[in-house]
């Protein structure tokens, strides 16, 4: 249950980041100054969160 909640929040953050990129060409991770390595880790976690949300719920279909 906690993993699903965490992955849901990561997807929200990732979606808002893409909104900023699309509208203003601004990357939230870059704006926070987290560095390239941390930024890549965040992007991988967001991608894994999407996979978890997509395939982790058996009752969706």
N, C-alpha and C positions, 0 to 999 in steps of 0.2 A: 504493500500500500504506500509506504513512504517513498519507494523508488518511483512509482507512477506519479506521485505528486511532484517530486524533484524534476523528473523528465518533463512534466507538463510546464513547470515554471521555466525550465531551460528553453523549451520551444517558444514560450511567450517572449522571452528575452531575445531569442534569435529572430523571431518574426518582427519585433520592434526594430531590431538592428537593420534588417533588410528594408523596412519602411524608411528608415533614415537614409540608407544608401540610395534607394530609389528616388526619394523626393529631393534630397539635399546633397547627395554624393558624400555623405559623412558616415564613417564607420565608428560605431560606439566603442568597439574594442580599441581602435586606434585613438579615439578621443580621450579614453581613459588612460592612455599611455602604458598599457600593460606589457608591451613588447611583443615581438613576433612569436616567440616560443609560447608564451602564455596565450596569445591570441589563437594560435593554431590548436592548442589544447582545448580552448573554449569552443572553437568551431567543431572539433571532433566530438566533444561532449554533446553539442547541440544535434549533430548528425546522428549519434548513437541514441539520443533521446527520441528523435523522430522514428528510428527503427523500433525502439522499445514500444512507443505509443502505437505504431502501426501494426506490429506483429505480437505484442505482448498481451493484448486483450482478446481472449478467445470468444467472448460473448458478443463481439461487434457484428459478426456476420451470421 
